[in-house]
Amino acid sequence: MAWIVRLPFFVILMGLGAASMIVPAAHGAVMEDFDTMRVFFYGFILFSIITLMIGLATGGYAPRSVARSQLVGLVAAFTALPIMFAIPFYVAVENTTLLDAWFEMVSSFTTTGATVYDTAGRLTPSQHLWRGLVGWLGGLLVWLTAVSIFAPMNLGGFEVRATGNAGRGTSGGFTQIARIADPSERLVRYTLALTPIYIGLTTLLWIGLVIAGEFPYIALIHAMSTLSTSGISPIGGLYFAASRFWGELLIFCFFIFALSRLTFSRGLIGERERGLRRDPEFLTALVLIGTVTAILFLRHFIGAAEREDAAGLQEAASALWGGLFTVTSFLTTTGFESHFWAGATDWSGLNTPGLFLIGLALIGGGVATTAGGVKLLRIYALYRHGEREQERLLHPSSVGGGGKDARRIRKQGAYISWVFFMLFAISIAAVMLALSLTGVQFETSMVLAVSALSTTGPLAAVAAETPIAYSGIPDAAKGILAFAMVLGRLETLAIIALFNPEIWQR
């Protein structure tokens, strides 16, 4: 075990990825899909041998900067590791290209959930299970690296409340462990602490969906997609799910783990004194969900009131639930569309503007969760800063209260949040420009850029005026979107931190 811990971070991830190929191989054997079973079993053997050889060659390697090594390994994990995932998938699917298979694995591993295999029956159940498993593993990797790598370096949203600079040193509850414990030891510690929680929550939701009437295989993929916020579904979403309302209600309850890190890691990240009732991220999420749902429901209610054949109370309740579930799903960047979402249009005769969902996906979920986007904590910091500035316009000599933490969020936190927001906006513009050069139309490029950078793949099928099929875009655009997904998953500040001279000094 000590030898494994000393291996480079990327080599450990290679070994775990190779071992996970046993799952679709075993499922293929049970489902009598022997072609898929054979391909993934051979893939397990091949990549296990390659990982062992690389591990033996790099076992004694001691990087000068462990932080740099882990950041580089994380970038390589989201770009190069999907190639390993894609090779058996490419061979098993047949009649596809390696680029499409790599795009699918990048999308799954970054928990984006954009798929080029949107034709019913194109993939076998075992191949769908591999997509869901890769997305689930990507979500687990985000959980672990957020608290063990990004938090001590003040990245990934932690810089909003940090006393140090982004990409440097540590602050808050991380100071002691970051100065004393080796980064590899931190990674092992949080892996042992968070992995059972992640597995337990997925199993609990899986069992709940099965009890609600869902098929076990579909319930498992939906449970993994919910915890990882990938939105991957073997049946095209929840509209065709057998569990209907009760299944959506269970999934809705588990969205909370993408809204605040305190729901699963309280006590691990130096915030023992805070609870959900005092968590600014969770409170901000409640305000956003309630406000947007109320606006959408009021719009449909007014439209239905003007119709002579308007439906009754049951249709109104279905429209309210469909709006509440879908709004929460896109805020967490999961992208599941409620079965009752389209019923609101039938009730009122009005289409729901996709711009609402684009805005929610841009905001995203909580820090150190599997959700993407700008993150709720940064939005909260910008709101508090704006609130304070308005107060100073009315009372120039007033003193802002709230304590040291509130002052830090309103000043340094708001400053770094605004910098990140501008970098995020520039990234959207750059991706849109690159997509336009490949021949993609302006509106389509905007939706695709937001869906990739916010890691909300299903946004393309819901937010645009007409659904966008990833299989219909040019190959060059697929490559651009794949790198945009990696950028959205790692965030721009983490990429910039790689150019920090401190981590490259000997």
Backbone torsions as a table, in degrees:
resi	resn	phi	psi	omega
1	MET	NA	-40.4	178.5
2	ALA	-64.3	-35.4	178.3
3	TRP	-67.5	-39.2	179.7
4	ILE	-65.5	-40.8	-178.8
5	VAL	-62.8	-33.3	-178.1
6	ARG	-79.4	-6.8	177.9
7	LEU	-69.5	155.3	174.4
8	PRO	-56.8	147.9	-175.4
9	PHE	-57.5	-41.4	-178.2
10	PHE	-65.6	-35.8	179.9
11	VAL	-66.6	-39.1	177.3
12	ILE	-62.9	-41.5	179.0
13	LEU	-66.5	-35.2	175.9
14	MET	-61.6	-44.0	179.5
15	GLY	-62.9	-42.3	178.6
16	LEU	-66.4	-39.1	178.0
17	GLY	-65.0	-39.2	177.5
18	ALA	-65.9	-41.5	-179.7
19	ALA	-66.0	-31.3	-179.1
20	SER	-68.8	-16.6	178.2
21	MET	-67.6	-13.5	176.3
22	ILE	-64.9	-31.8	-175.3
23	VAL	-64.1	-55.6	177.5
24	PRO	-65.1	-27.6	176.7
25	ALA	-65.5	-45.1	178.8
26	ALA	-66.8	-40.0	178.5
27	HIS	-65.0	-38.9	176.8
28	GLY	-63.5	-35.8	177.2
29	ALA	-66.1	-40.0	179.9
30	VAL	-68.7	-39.8	-178.2
31	MET	-84.8	2.6	-179.3
32	GLU	61.9	29.1	172.4
33	ASP	-95.4	77.1	-169.3
34	PHE	-72.4	-26.0	177.3
35	ASP	-65.1	-47.9	177.7
36	THR	-64.9	-40.0	178.2
37	MET	-58.6	-46.6	-176.7
38	ARG	-64.6	-44.1	-177.0
39	VAL	-63.3	-47.1	-177.4
40	PHE	-73.1	-30.1	176.1
41	PHE	-69.0	-41.3	175.2
42	TYR	-65.1	-36.2	176.1
43	GLY	-63.1	-39.5	176.8
44	PHE	-61.2	-44.4	-179.7
45	ILE	-65.8	-47.6	-176.7
46	LEU	-61.2	-51.4	-174.8
47	PHE	-76.9	-21.5	172.3
48	SER	-68.0	-40.9	177.7
49	ILE	-66.0	-43.4	178.8
50	ILE	-62.3	-43.0	179.3
51	THR	-63.5	-41.1	178.7
52	LEU	-62.7	-41.9	179.6
53	MET	-65.3	-44.5	178.3
54	ILE	-65.7	-37.4	178.6
55	GLY	-63.9	-40.3	177.6
56	LEU	-67.1	-34.2	-178.8
57	ALA	-75.1	-28.0	-175.3
58	THR	-111.6	8.9	-175.7
59	GLY	-61.4	-34.4	-179.2
60	GLY	-95.9	10.0	-177.2
61	TYR	-77.7	129.4	178.8
62	ALA	-120.9	103.9	-178.3
63	PRO	-66.1	145.9	178.2
64	ARG	-66.6	-32.5	178.4
65	SER	-130.2	109.8	-179.5
66	VAL	-67.8	-37.7	178.7
67	ALA	-60.9	-44.1	177.7
68	ARG	-63.7	-42.2	-179.6
69	SER	-61.2	-40.6	-179.4
70	GLN	-71.9	-38.2	176.9
71	LEU	-65.0	-44.5	177.9
72	VAL	-64.0	-40.8	177.8
73	GLY	-63.0	-34.9	179.1
74	LEU	-69.7	-41.2	176.2
75	VAL	-62.8	-42.7	178.8
76	ALA	-65.7	-33.2	-179.0
77	ALA	-63.0	-40.6	-177.2
78	PHE	-85.3	-8.9	178.9
79	THR	-111.3	-47.0	-175.7
80	ALA	-90.9	-35.6	-178.0
81	LEU	-61.3	-36.9	175.6
82	PRO	-58.9	-21.9	176.0
83	ILE	-65.1	-41.3	177.2
84	MET	-64.7	-40.0	177.7
85	PHE	-66.7	-32.5	-172.3
86	ALA	-78.7	-27.8	-174.1
87	ILE	-62.5	-53.2	176.7
88	PRO	-65.9	-32.7	177.8
89	PHE	-65.1	-41.3	179.3
90	TYR	-63.7	-42.8	-179.7
91	VAL	-69.2	-38.7	-176.7
92	ALA	-72.6	-38.0	-176.7
93	VAL	-71.1	-40.6	-176.0
94	GLU	62.7	164.3	177.8
95	ASN	49.7	41.8	176.9
96	THR	-145.3	177.1	179.7
97	THR	-110.6	156.6	178.5
98	LEU	-66.0	-31.8	177.6
99	LEU	-63.6	-44.6	178.2
100	ASP	-63.6	-40.0	179.2
101	ALA	-65.8	-41.5	178.2
102	TRP	-66.1	-41.6	176.8
103	PHE	-59.2	-42.1	-179.8
104	GLU	-63.9	-40.3	-179.0
105	MET	-74.3	-36.4	174.1
106	VAL	-62.4	-44.1	178.9
107	SER	-61.7	-41.1	-179.8
108	SER	-71.4	-45.7	-174.5
109	PHE	-70.0	-29.0	175.3
110	THR	-85.8	6.3	-179.8
111	THR	59.9	32.3	177.2
112	THR	-82.3	-47.2	176.7
113	GLY	85.2	11.7	174.9
114	ALA	-76.9	133.0	-175.9
115	THR	-129.1	142.2	173.8
116	VAL	-95.6	-6.0	179.8
117	TYR	-104.9	68.6	-175.8
118	ASP	-95.8	4.0	177.9
119	THR	-85.2	130.5	-179.0
120	ALA	-61.9	131.5	178.8
121	GLY	84.3	1.6	-179.7
122	ARG	-68.1	-37.7	-179.3
123	LEU	-111.4	150.0	176.1
124	THR	-82.0	163.1	178.6
125	PRO	-56.1	-36.8	179.5
126	SER	-66.8	-35.9	178.2
127	GLN	-71.9	-36.7	173.0
128	HIS	-63.2	-39.0	178.6
129	LEU	-62.4	-36.2	178.2
130	TRP	-65.4	-40.1	176.0
131	ARG	-60.2	-47.9	-179.5
132	GLY	-65.0	-37.4	-179.6
133	LEU	-68.2	-41.0	177.9
134	VAL	-63.5	-42.1	176.2
135	GLY	-63.6	-38.4	179.2
136	TRP	-66.0	-41.5	177.2
137	LEU	-65.6	-36.7	176.1
138	GLY	-63.8	-38.0	175.9
139	GLY	-64.7	-41.0	176.8
140	LEU	-63.5	-39.8	178.2
141	LEU	-62.7	-38.1	178.7
142	VAL	-65.1	-43.3	176.9
143	TRP	-55.8	-49.3	-172.8
144	LEU	-70.9	-45.9	-176.8
145	THR	-71.4	-26.3	-179.5
146	ALA	-63.3	-44.4	-175.7
147	VAL	-90.8	-20.3	-177.1
148	SER	-101.6	-23.4	-178.3
149	ILE	-117.3	-53.7	-175.2
150	PHE	-70.8	-41.6	-176.1
151	ALA	-62.3	-48.2	178.4
152	PRO	-64.0	-23.2	179.8
153	MET	-95.9	5.6	-178.8
154	ASN	57.4	52.5	178.2
155	LEU	-128.5	172.4	174.8
156	GLY	70.5	19.2	-178.3
157	GLY	107.3	-19.7	178.4
158	PHE	-69.2	-18.5	-179.0
159	GLU	-68.2	-16.7	-178.3
160	VAL	-66.1	-37.1	-177.3
161	ARG	-107.0	8.3	-174.8
162	ALA	-86.3	154.1	175.9
163	THR	-89.7	-22.0	178.8
164	GLY	-93.0	-177.7	-179.7
165	ASN	-86.3	153.5	178.3
166	ALA	-63.6	133.8	-179.9
167	GLY	84.5	-0.1	179.7
168	ARG	-130.2	146.1	167.7
169	GLY	46.8	-159.6	-174.9
170	THR	-141.9	173.5	177.9
171	SER	-161.4	172.4	174.8
172	GLY	64.0	-140.7	-177.0
173	GLY	-71.4	-7.8	-178.4
174	PHE	-90.1	-8.7	-170.4
175	THR	-58.5	-51.2	-173.9
176	GLN	-65.5	-48.8	-176.8
177	ILE	-69.3	-31.9	-178.9
178	ALA	-71.2	-30.6	-178.4
179	ARG	-85.4	-28.1	-174.7
180	ILE	-98.4	-47.8	-174.5
181	ALA	-81.9	145.2	174.8
182	ASP	-70.0	143.9	-179.9
183	PRO	-55.9	-36.1	177.1
184	SER	-65.5	-37.0	177.8
185	GLU	-67.3	-36.5	175.7
186	ARG	-62.4	-42.2	-179.1
187	LEU	-63.1	-41.8	178.5
188	VAL	-66.1	-41.1	-178.2
189	ARG	-61.8	-48.5	-178.5
190	TYR	-72.6	-28.5	175.4
191	THR	-63.5	-45.3	179.3
192	LEU	-67.7	-26.5	-177.9
193	ALA	-85.7	-39.6	-171.7
194	LEU	-94.9	-28.9	-177.4
195	THR	-60.3	-45.5	176.9
196	PRO	-60.6	-35.8	177.9
197	ILE	-64.7	-45.0	-179.0
198	TYR	-62.9	-45.7	179.1
199	ILE	-66.0	-42.1	-178.7
200	GLY	-63.8	-43.1	178.8
201	LEU	-65.2	-39.8	178.1
202	THR	-64.1	-43.5	178.8
203	THR	-63.9	-41.0	180.0
204	LEU	-62.3	-44.7	178.6
205	LEU	-67.3	-37.6	178.2
206	TRP	-60.5	-48.6	179.4
207	ILE	-63.2	-40.9	179.0
208	GLY	-62.2	-41.3	178.7
209	LEU	-67.2	-37.1	177.1
210	VAL	-64.3	-43.2	177.7
211	ILE	-63.0	-33.7	179.9
212	ALA	-73.0	-5.8	175.4
213	GLY	110.6	8.1	-179.3
214	GLU	-84.4	151.0	175.4
215	PHE	-66.6	138.4	-173.5
216	PRO	-55.9	-41.5	-178.0
217	TYR	-65.5	-44.8	178.6
218	ILE	-68.3	-39.1	179.8
219	ALA	-62.2	-38.6	179.9
220	LEU	-64.4	-45.5	-179.1
221	ILE	-66.4	-40.1	178.1
222	HIS	-66.9	-34.9	177.2
223	ALA	-66.8	-44.4	178.0
224	MET	-65.0	-36.9	-179.8
225	SER	-69.3	-33.5	179.9
226	THR	-70.1	-47.1	-179.0
227	LEU	-67.0	-32.9	179.9
228	SER	-92.8	-4.2	-177.0
229	THR	53.6	35.2	178.7
230	SER	-87.9	-25.1	179.9
231	GLY	69.5	19.7	-179.8
232	ILE	-77.0	134.5	-179.3
233	SER	-143.5	135.4	178.2
234	PRO	-79.8	-6.9	-176.8
235	ILE	-120.6	16.7	176.8
236	GLY	81.9	18.7	177.6
237	GLY	117.5	-174.6	-176.1
238	LEU	-82.3	-7.5	-178.2
239	TYR	-61.6	-35.3	-177.8
240	PHE	-98.8	9.3	-178.9
241	ALA	-71.0	144.4	-178.5
242	ALA	-77.1	-23.5	-176.0
243	SER	-77.6	-19.3	176.6
244	ARG	50.5	-126.0	-170.9
245	PHE	-63.3	-44.6	-175.4
246	TRP	-67.4	-35.5	175.1
247	GLY	-66.0	-41.9	177.4
248	GLU	-64.7	-36.2	179.0
249	LEU	-64.3	-41.5	177.0
250	LEU	-63.5	-46.3	179.7
251	ILE	-63.1	-38.8	178.7
252	PHE	-59.6	-39.4	178.9
253	CYS	-65.3	-31.1	-178.2
254	PHE	-85.7	-5.5	173.6
255	PHE	-64.6	-20.2	-177.0
256	ILE	-61.7	-26.6	-178.9
257	PHE	-74.5	-10.6	174.3
258	ALA	-101.3	-0.5	-179.5
259	LEU	-98.8	-28.1	-178.8
260	SER	-151.9	135.0	178.0
261	ARG	-70.6	-19.5	-178.2
262	LEU	-69.4	-12.5	179.0
263	THR	-74.0	-20.8	-178.0
264	PHE	-133.6	-15.7	-175.7
265	SER	-125.8	21.0	178.3
266	ARG	-65.4	132.5	-176.3
267	GLY	96.5	-15.6	179.3
268	LEU	-95.7	-19.6	-170.6
269	ILE	-122.5	27.1	171.8
270	GLY	75.8	25.2	-179.8
271	GLU	-129.4	49.1	-176.3
272	ARG	-66.9	-26.7	-174.9
273	GLU	-82.4	-8.6	-175.6
274	ARG	-102.1	144.9	175.5
275	GLY	-125.3	178.8	-178.5
276	LEU	-61.8	-33.9	-178.5
277	ARG	-67.9	-18.2	178.5
278	ARG	-113.8	5.3	-178.1
279	ASP	-82.1	117.6	-178.2
280	PRO	-62.8	-32.5	179.2
281	GLU	-64.8	-47.9	-178.3
282	PHE	-64.8	-41.4	179.2
283	LEU	-66.5	-39.3	176.7
284	THR	-63.2	-40.4	178.2
285	ALA	-62.7	-42.7	179.2
286	LEU	-61.7	-42.5	179.4
287	VAL	-63.6	-45.1	-179.5
288	LEU	-64.8	-45.6	-179.0
289	ILE	-63.1	-45.8	-179.6
290	GLY	-64.7	-42.1	-177.7
291	THR	-67.0	-50.1	-177.1
292	VAL	-65.8	-41.8	178.8
293	THR	-62.3	-42.4	179.7
294	ALA	-64.2	-40.8	179.9
295	ILE	-64.6	-45.1	-179.9
296	LEU	-65.0	-42.9	-179.6
297	PHE	-66.7	-40.0	178.7
298	LEU	-63.3	-38.8	178.4
299	ARG	-62.8	-45.6	178.6
300	HIS	-68.5	-33.9	179.7
301	PHE	-64.9	-43.1	178.4
302	ILE	-65.0	-40.3	177.9
303	GLY	-64.7	-38.6	179.5
304	ALA	-71.1	-32.2	-179.4
305	ALA	-66.9	-25.8	-179.1
306	GLU	-85.5	-5.4	-179.9
307	ARG	-97.0	140.5	-179.8
308	GLU	-76.9	-29.0	-179.3
309	ASP	-99.7	31.4	-178.3
310	ALA	-63.4	143.8	-178.0
311	ALA	-78.6	-178.3	-172.7
312	GLY	-98.0	-154.5	-173.2
313	LEU	-67.0	-36.6	-178.4
314	GLN	-63.3	-41.6	178.7
315	GLU	-67.2	-35.7	177.6
316	ALA	-65.6	-41.7	178.1
317	ALA	-65.1	-39.3	178.2
318	SER	-64.1	-40.1	178.6
319	ALA	-65.7	-38.9	178.8
320	LEU	-64.9	-43.8	179.3
321	TRP	-66.9	-42.2	179.0
322	GLY	-59.8	-40.3	177.5
323	GLY	-68.3	-42.6	-179.1
324	LEU	-63.4	-45.6	-178.2
325	PHE	-67.2	-46.4	-175.9
326	THR	-67.8	-39.4	177.9
327	VAL	-61.6	-46.2	178.6
328	THR	-64.7	-38.9	-179.4
329	SER	-62.5	-42.6	-178.9
330	PHE	-78.8	-26.5	173.9
331	LEU	-66.2	-35.4	176.7
332	THR	-83.6	3.0	-179.4
333	THR	60.2	26.3	174.2
334	THR	-78.3	-49.6	174.9
335	GLY	91.1	13.0	175.5
336	PHE	-74.9	132.8	177.1
337	GLU	-100.6	130.3	-178.1
338	SER	-66.0	150.2	175.6
339	HIS	-62.0	-26.3	-176.1
340	PHE	-98.9	7.2	-179.4
341	TRP	-65.5	-43.6	179.2
342	ALA	-72.0	-20.3	179.8
343	GLY	-65.1	-27.3	177.4
344	ALA	-63.8	-36.9	177.6
345	THR	-67.4	-41.7	177.7
346	ASP	-65.3	-32.0	-178.3
347	TRP	-71.8	-44.3	-174.6
348	SER	-103.3	-19.6	-175.6
349	GLY	81.0	8.1	-178.9
350	LEU	-112.8	139.4	175.0
351	ASN	-78.8	148.9	178.6
352	THR	-87.2	123.0	-179.8
353	PRO	-62.1	129.1	179.5
354	GLY	-71.3	-13.9	-179.4
355	LEU	-63.1	-30.4	176.4
356	PHE	-60.4	-45.8	-177.8
357	LEU	-69.5	-34.8	177.0
358	ILE	-63.3	-43.8	178.6
359	GLY	-63.5	-40.4	178.6
360	LEU	-65.1	-42.6	178.8
361	ALA	-64.6	-35.4	177.5
362	LEU	-63.9	-39.9	179.4
363	ILE	-66.3	-48.9	176.9
364	GLY	77.4	-170.2	-174.9
365	GLY	-100.3	-147.6	-173.6
366	GLY	-87.1	163.2	176.3
367	VAL	-69.5	142.1	178.2
368	ALA	65.6	20.5	171.6
369	THR	-108.0	178.7	179.7
370	THR	-81.1	-3.8	-179.9
371	ALA	-74.3	153.8	177.7
372	GLY	-103.2	-151.3	178.5
373	GLY	84.0	-171.9	-179.2
374	VAL	-69.0	-29.3	179.0
375	LYS	92.6	141.9	-174.7
376	LEU	-63.7	-35.7	-177.0
377	LEU	-65.0	-37.1	178.0
378	ARG	-68.5	-39.8	177.0
379	ILE	-63.6	-40.1	178.6
380	TYR	-63.9	-41.2	179.4
381	ALA	-63.5	-41.6	178.2
382	LEU	-66.2	-37.5	178.5
383	TYR	-65.3	-45.2	-179.9
384	ARG	-64.6	-37.0	177.6
385	HIS	-64.8	-44.3	178.0
386	GLY	-64.2	-37.7	177.4
387	GLU	-62.8	-42.7	179.8
388	ARG	-66.5	-39.3	179.5
389	GLU	-65.1	-39.0	176.5
390	GLN	-65.6	-37.4	178.3
391	GLU	-65.0	-37.5	179.6
392	ARG	-71.0	-27.3	175.7
393	LEU	-66.1	-37.1	179.5
394	LEU	-81.8	-37.1	-177.3
395	HIS	-132.2	84.5	-174.4
396	PRO	-60.0	-27.0	-176.6
397	SER	-96.9	9.0	-177.7
398	SER	-73.5	157.6	179.4
399	VAL	-115.1	124.3	179.5
400	GLY	-73.0	131.1	180.0
401	GLY	-99.1	-160.4	178.5
402	GLY	102.5	-8.1	178.8
403	GLY	91.7	-180.0	-175.7
404	LYS	-63.3	-41.0	-177.0
405	ASP	-64.4	-43.0	179.7
406	ALA	-65.8	-39.7	179.1
407	ARG	-65.2	-38.5	179.4
408	ARG	-65.2	-40.9	179.5
409	ILE	-65.7	-40.5	-177.9
410	ARG	-70.7	-25.4	-176.8
411	LYS	-104.5	-84.6	-176.7
412	GLN	-62.6	-39.3	-179.5
413	GLY	-64.0	-43.5	178.3
414	ALA	-66.1	-36.6	-179.9
415	TYR	-63.5	-50.4	-178.7
416	ILE	-70.1	-29.2	176.2
417	SER	-67.0	-40.5	178.0
418	TRP	-66.8	-39.0	176.3
419	VAL	-61.0	-45.4	179.8
420	PHE	-64.9	-40.4	-179.9
421	PHE	-61.5	-40.6	177.9
422	MET	-66.5	-40.9	176.5
423	LEU	-63.0	-37.9	178.2
424	PHE	-65.4	-42.7	179.0
425	ALA	-65.8	-39.7	177.4
426	ILE	-64.7	-37.9	178.0
427	SER	-63.3	-40.7	177.8
428	ILE	-62.4	-45.0	179.7
429	ALA	-62.7	-41.0	-179.4
430	ALA	-66.2	-43.1	179.2
431	VAL	-66.2	-41.0	177.2
432	MET	-60.7	-42.5	179.1
433	LEU	-63.7	-43.9	179.9
434	ALA	-64.4	-40.1	178.4
435	LEU	-66.9	-36.8	179.3
436	SER	-64.4	-33.5	178.7
437	LEU	-68.1	-21.0	177.1
438	THR	-88.5	-1.4	178.0
439	GLY	102.8	4.9	179.2
440	VAL	-79.9	138.3	-179.2
441	GLN	-67.6	162.7	-172.4
442	PHE	-62.5	-52.0	-177.9
443	GLU	-62.3	-41.7	178.9
444	THR	-64.3	-42.2	-179.9
445	SER	-64.8	-34.1	179.2
446	MET	-66.1	-47.1	-179.5
447	VAL	-64.8	-41.6	-179.2
448	LEU	-67.2	-38.9	179.3
449	ALA	-64.5	-44.1	179.3
450	VAL	-66.3	-41.5	-179.2
451	SER	-64.7	-35.0	-179.7
452	ALA	-75.5	-47.7	-176.4
453	LEU	-71.9	-27.3	176.4
454	SER	-93.2	1.7	-178.4
455	THR	53.4	46.7	177.0
456	THR	-125.5	76.2	-175.8
457	GLY	-58.1	-44.7	-179.3
458	PRO	-61.7	-8.7	179.4
459	LEU	-59.5	-31.6	-177.3
460	ALA	-65.0	-29.3	-177.8
461	ALA	-87.5	-12.3	-173.1
462	VAL	-116.7	-39.9	-170.1
463	ALA	-80.8	-29.7	-177.5
464	ALA	-77.3	161.8	179.7
465	GLU	-62.5	-40.4	172.4
466	THR	-122.0	139.0	-177.3
467	PRO	-55.9	138.4	-179.7
468	ILE	-99.9	127.3	178.1
469	ALA	-98.3	123.0	179.0
470	TYR	-64.9	-24.7	-179.7
471	SER	-71.5	-16.0	-177.1
472	GLY	-96.1	-1.7	-179.2
473	ILE	-89.0	157.3	-178.8
474	PRO	-63.2	159.7	179.9
475	ASP	-63.0	-38.4	179.2
476	ALA	-63.3	-37.5	177.8
477	ALA	-66.3	-34.6	177.4
478	LYS	-64.1	-41.3	177.3
479	GLY	-64.0	-40.5	178.2
480	ILE	-63.7	-44.3	-179.8
481	LEU	-65.9	-35.3	178.7
482	ALA	-61.7	-45.7	178.3
483	PHE	-69.9	-30.0	175.1
484	ALA	-66.7	-35.9	176.4
485	MET	-63.2	-42.6	178.0
486	VAL	-64.1	-42.2	178.3
487	LEU	-63.2	-41.5	178.1
488	GLY	-68.0	-32.6	179.9
489	ARG	-74.6	-42.9	-178.6
490	LEU	-83.4	-22.6	-176.2
491	GLU	74.3	149.2	-174.4
492	THR	-64.4	-37.0	-178.0
493	LEU	-63.9	-35.2	178.6
494	ALA	-67.4	-36.8	176.8
495	ILE	-66.8	-42.2	179.2
496	ILE	-64.7	-33.9	-179.6
497	ALA	-62.1	-24.4	177.3
498	LEU	-65.4	-21.3	179.7
499	PHE	-94.9	8.2	177.1
500	ASN	-69.1	121.6	-177.3
501	PRO	-59.4	-26.8	-175.9
502	GLU	-63.1	-38.4	-176.8
503	ILE	-82.6	-5.9	177.0
504	TRP	-104.0	-0.8	177.0
505	GLN	-76.4	148.3	-179.9
506	ARG	-77.0	NA	NA
